[in-house]
């Protein structure tokens, strides 16, 4: 009887609904789970390894190269947003904690804005960026297992 009350509880029903809801929204994470949930993690790769993949894969290589360039846009936007927002906060408030929070908030805003600029400038919405990243991870996995 206690089991029936627990399984039919208000919170349990809502928790199961939220789990299903968010599971559907983040289903793309299943593409990466086989690389993340390994017994022995994959070793780190370098820029030369990525360049080697880009040169070897004519389909997904250019997409991965474009994604890496977009990440540079986002990083640049993050730096510009963080420094400019923290500078403005410091100029007008002379508050260290205000400037610090503004630095973080400006960094997040700049990262988001830089990513959106890159998305439109480089037309990432036309590319299957996730497939390119998964193909790279598969390639890296095969390369590492071949060396072992």
Number of C-alpha atoms within 10 A of each C-alpha: 5 7 8 8 9 12 11 11 12 10 11 12 12 11 12 10 12 12 11 12 11 10 13 10 10 10 9 11 11 11 13 13 10 11 16 13 9 9 7 8 10 14 9 7 10 9 8 9 14 18 13 12 21 19 13 12 16 10 11 22 21 16 21 25 18 18 21 13 14 23 17 16 21 25 18 17 24 25 18 19 25 24 18 17 23 22 17 14 20 18 11 9 12 12 12 12 12 14 23 17 16 22 25 18 17 23 25 18 19 25 24 17 17 23 21 18 16 21 19 12 11 15 13 16 9 9 16 12 17 16 14 21 18 15 18 20 17 14 16 19 15 11 12 13 10 8 6 5
